[in-house]
Amino acid sequence: QVQLVESGGGLVQAGGSLRLSCAASGRTFSRYAMGWFRQAPGKEREFVAAISWSGGRTPYADSVKGRFTISRDNAKNTVYLQMNSLKPEDTAVYYCTAQLAGTYDLWGQGTQVTVSS
């Protein structure tokens, strides 16, 4: 079964850090671009960051640029999102996703990140 499983979410104070992990299973994901999206209560899901299969391209949303870093370990079939200098507005459910067929067509179940002020 092909799936993505996120972990690493939690409650943190403003200014703190968290590292999210996304473990992929069911196939080798090293050839696929991966991404992170988030959805806050009452808002639409929004793009956070992405990483190409080689790791050479890493676009970010303007709201997280300079604070978040996406990376991948293809040997472990895992993608990470290091989040520093967290703000209350970063509070959301964070989803990992993979581009299996040109679009983001495989999603994890999400992990909650809550940043208190």
TIPALUM-260797 format. One record per residue (C-alpha): residue number from 1; x, y, z. Coordinates in steps of 0.001 Angstrom, whole numbers, plus 524288, in hexadecimal, padded with zeros to 5 digits. Example, Ala and Ser with C-alpha at 12.3 -4.5 7.8 and 13.67 -1.06 7.14 Angstrom:
! residues 2
<atom><num>1</num><east>8300C</east><north>7EE6C</north><up>81E78</up></atom>
<atom><num>2</num><east>83566</east><north>7FBDC</north><up>81BE4</up></atom>
//
This chain:
! residues 117
<atom><num>1</num><east>80000</east><north>80000</north><up>80000</up></atom>
<atom><num>2</num><east>8058F</east><north>80D15</north><up>7FBDB</up></atom>
<atom><num>3</num><east>8047E</east><north>81702</north><up>806B2</up></atom>
<atom><num>4</num><east>80A44</east><north>822E1</north><up>80D55</up></atom>
<atom><num>5</num><east>80AA0</east><north>82412</north><up>81C1E</up></atom>
<atom><num>6</num><east>80DB8</east><north>830FE</north><up>822B7</up></atom>
<atom><num>7</num><east>8130B</east><north>8328F</north><up>83067</up></atom>
<atom><num>8</num><east>81964</east><north>83CD9</north><up>838E7</up></atom>
<atom><num>9</num><east>80E40</east><north>8462C</north><up>83B13</up></atom>
<atom><num>10</num><east>80ABB</east><north>84B8C</north><up>8485A</up></atom>
<atom><num>11</num><east>80919</east><north>8577C</north><up>850EA</up></atom>
<atom><num>12</num><east>8140C</east><north>86177</north><up>85159</up></atom>
<atom><num>13</num><east>81580</east><north>86F74</north><up>855F4</up></atom>
<atom><num>14</num><east>81769</east><north>87A80</north><up>84C69</up></atom>
<atom><num>15</num><east>825A2</east><north>87B62</north><up>8486B</up></atom>
<atom><num>16</num><east>827A3</east><north>86CDE</north><up>84A33</up></atom>
<atom><num>17</num><east>82AD9</east><north>86224</north><up>84088</up></atom>
<atom><num>18</num><east>82551</east><north>85550</north><up>83BC8</up></atom>
<atom><num>19</num><east>829C2</east><north>84B76</north><up>831AF</up></atom>
<atom><num>20</num><east>81F78</east><north>84429</north><up>82A10</up></atom>
<atom><num>21</num><east>82266</east><north>83744</north><up>82391</up></atom>
<atom><num>22</num><east>81B58</east><north>83079</north><up>81878</up></atom>
<atom><num>23</num><east>81E37</east><north>8220E</north><up>816D5</up></atom>
<atom><num>24</num><east>81A93</east><north>81C60</north><up>809B3</up></atom>
<atom><num>25</num><east>817F4</east><north>80DFD</north><up>807A4</up></atom>
<atom><num>26</num><east>81307</east><north>804D6</north><up>7FD4A</up></atom>
<atom><num>27</num><east>81C53</east><north>8092B</north><up>7F2B3</up></atom>
<atom><num>28</num><east>8290D</east><north>8107C</north><up>7F0E1</up></atom>
<atom><num>29</num><east>82651</east><north>81F07</north><up>7F177</up></atom>
<atom><num>30</num><east>833CE</east><north>823C5</north><up>7EDAC</up></atom>
<atom><num>31</num><east>82F4F</east><north>82717</north><up>7DFE2</up></atom>
<atom><num>32</num><east>823B5</east><north>82F5F</north><up>7E41B</up></atom>
<atom><num>33</num><east>82274</east><north>83D75</north><up>7E822</up></atom>
<atom><num>34</num><east>81CDA</east><north>83EEF</north><up>7F5CB</up></atom>
<atom><num>35</num><east>81657</east><north>84A04</north><up>7FCDC</up></atom>
<atom><num>36</num><east>8105B</east><north>84F3B</north><up>8094F</up></atom>
<atom><num>37</num><east>80352</east><north>8563D</north><up>80A09</up></atom>
<atom><num>38</num><east>7FBC2</east><north>85B2A</north><up>815CA</up></atom>
<atom><num>39</num><east>7EDC2</east><north>85E28</north><up>81938</up></atom>
<atom><num>40</num><east>7E9A2</east><north>86707</north><up>82447</up></atom>
<atom><num>41</num><east>7DBD5</east><north>866AC</north><up>829ED</up></atom>
<atom><num>42</num><east>7D241</east><north>86D66</north><up>820DF</up></atom>
<atom><num>43</num><east>7DC65</east><north>86F37</north><up>81633</up></atom>
<atom><num>44</num><east>7DFE7</east><north>8684E</north><up>809A9</up></atom>
<atom><num>45</num><east>7EB85</east><north>85F50</north><up>808AD</up></atom>
<atom><num>46</num><east>7F790</east><north>86703</north><up>804AD</up></atom>
<atom><num>47</num><east>804E1</east><north>863DE</north><up>7FF38</up></atom>
<atom><num>48</num><east>8104C</east><north>86472</north><up>808C2</up></atom>
<atom><num>49</num><east>81C2B</east><north>85E93</north><up>8020D</up></atom>
<atom><num>50</num><east>82056</east><north>854A8</north><up>7F7EA</up></atom>
<atom><num>51</num><east>82C80</east><north>84D37</north><up>7F433</up></atom>
<atom><num>52</num><east>83072</east><north>84732</north><up>7E73B</up></atom>
<atom><num>53</num><east>8346B</east><north>838FC</north><up>7E654</up></atom>
<atom><num>54</num><east>842CB</east><north>83CA2</north><up>7E719</up></atom>
<atom><num>55</num><east>84103</east><north>8470F</north><up>7F171</up></atom>
<atom><num>56</num><east>8465C</east><north>8514F</north><up>7E843</up></atom>
<atom><num>57</num><east>839F5</east><north>85978</north><up>7E7CF</up></atom>
<atom><num>58</num><east>83318</east><north>85DC9</north><up>7F42A</up></atom>
<atom><num>59</num><east>828A9</east><north>86833</north><up>7F238</up></atom>
<atom><num>60</num><east>8222E</east><north>86E05</north><up>7FE4A</up></atom>
<atom><num>61</num><east>8162E</east><north>87609</north><up>80138</up></atom>
<atom><num>62</num><east>819C1</east><north>88417</north><up>80430</up></atom>
<atom><num>63</num><east>813E2</east><north>882C0</north><up>811BC</up></atom>
<atom><num>64</num><east>81DDF</east><north>87879</north><up>815D8</up></atom>
<atom><num>65</num><east>829BD</east><north>87C3D</north><up>80DCD</up></atom>
<atom><num>66</num><east>835B9</east><north>87DA9</north><up>81677</up></atom>
<atom><num>67</num><east>82F5C</east><north>87661</north><up>821C3</up></atom>
<atom><num>68</num><east>82BFD</east><north>868ED</north><up>81C39</up></atom>
<atom><num>69</num><east>8350F</east><north>85F6C</north><up>81569</up></atom>
<atom><num>70</num><east>830C1</east><north>8539F</north><up>80D93</up></atom>
<atom><num>71</num><east>839FD</east><north>84848</north><up>80B61</up></atom>
<atom><num>72</num><east>839AB</east><north>83A03</north><up>807A9</up></atom>
<atom><num>73</num><east>8410F</east><north>82D87</north><up>80A29</up></atom>
<atom><num>74</num><east>83E58</east><north>824BE</north><up>7FE9B</up></atom>
<atom><num>75</num><east>8453B</east><north>8194B</north><up>804F1</up></atom>
<atom><num>76</num><east>83B2C</east><north>819F7</north><up>80FE0</up></atom>
<atom><num>77</num><east>82FA7</east><north>81D87</north><up>8070E</up></atom>
<atom><num>78</num><east>82D4F</east><north>82912</north><up>81020</up></atom>
<atom><num>79</num><east>82AD6</east><north>83794</north><up>80E64</up></atom>
<atom><num>80</num><east>82CAC</east><north>84177</north><up>81944</up></atom>
<atom><num>81</num><east>827D6</east><north>84F17</north><up>81C51</up></atom>
<atom><num>82</num><east>83015</east><north>8566D</north><up>82630</up></atom>
<atom><num>83</num><east>82811</east><north>861A6</north><up>82BA6</up></atom>
<atom><num>84</num><east>82EFD</east><north>86C5A</north><up>83345</up></atom>
<atom><num>85</num><east>82A67</east><north>8794C</north><up>838FB</up></atom>
<atom><num>86</num><east>81C88</east><north>8742E</north><up>83945</up></atom>
<atom><num>87</num><east>81153</east><north>87DD0</north><up>83A04</up></atom>
<atom><num>88</num><east>80345</east><north>87BFD</north><up>83E96</up></atom>
<atom><num>89</num><east>7FEF3</east><north>87D91</north><up>83070</up></atom>
<atom><num>90</num><east>80687</east><north>87126</north><up>82D1F</up></atom>
<atom><num>91</num><east>7FC5E</east><north>8697A</north><up>834CD</up></atom>
<atom><num>92</num><east>7F647</east><north>85FA0</north><up>82B80</up></atom>
<atom><num>93</num><east>7F585</east><north>8517B</north><up>82792</up></atom>
<atom><num>94</num><east>80177</east><north>84EAB</north><up>81F45</up></atom>
<atom><num>95</num><east>8006D</east><north>84504</north><up>81415</up></atom>
<atom><num>96</num><east>80AF1</east><north>83DFF</north><up>80C97</up></atom>
<atom><num>97</num><east>80880</east><north>83B66</north><up>7FE3C</up></atom>
<atom><num>98</num><east>80F0D</east><north>834EB</north><up>7F29C</up></atom>
<atom><num>99</num><east>80E73</east><north>83784</north><up>7E3F6</up></atom>
<atom><num>100</num><east>80CD9</east><north>829D5</north><up>7DEA8</up></atom>
<atom><num>101</num><east>806D8</east><north>82DB4</north><up>7D1A1</up></atom>
<atom><num>102</num><east>80A18</east><north>83C03</north><up>7CFA8</up></atom>
<atom><num>103</num><east>80123</east><north>84176</north><up>7DA17</up></atom>
<atom><num>104</num><east>8006B</east><north>8401E</north><up>7E8CE</up></atom>
<atom><num>105</num><east>7F861</east><north>833B6</north><up>7E88D</up></atom>
<atom><num>106</num><east>7FC4E</east><north>82C6B</north><up>7F4DA</up></atom>
<atom><num>107</num><east>7F9FF</east><north>8325B</north><up>8024C</up></atom>
<atom><num>108</num><east>7FCDE</east><north>82EB7</north><up>81044</up></atom>
<atom><num>109</num><east>7F314</east><north>82F9F</north><up>81B56</up></atom>
<atom><num>110</num><east>7F901</east><north>83C0B</north><up>820E0</up></atom>
<atom><num>111</num><east>7FF63</east><north>83FFD</north><up>82D99</up></atom>
<atom><num>112</num><east>7FAD4</east><north>84B09</north><up>83665</up></atom>
<atom><num>113</num><east>803EC</east><north>8565C</north><up>8395C</up></atom>
<atom><num>114</num><east>7FF6E</east><north>8600B</north><up>843A6</up></atom>
<atom><num>115</num><east>80758</east><north>86C2F</north><up>846DB</up></atom>
<atom><num>116</num><east>8037C</east><north>87374</north><up>8532A</up></atom>
<atom><num>117</num><east>805F5</east><north>881F7</north><up>854F9</up></atom>
//
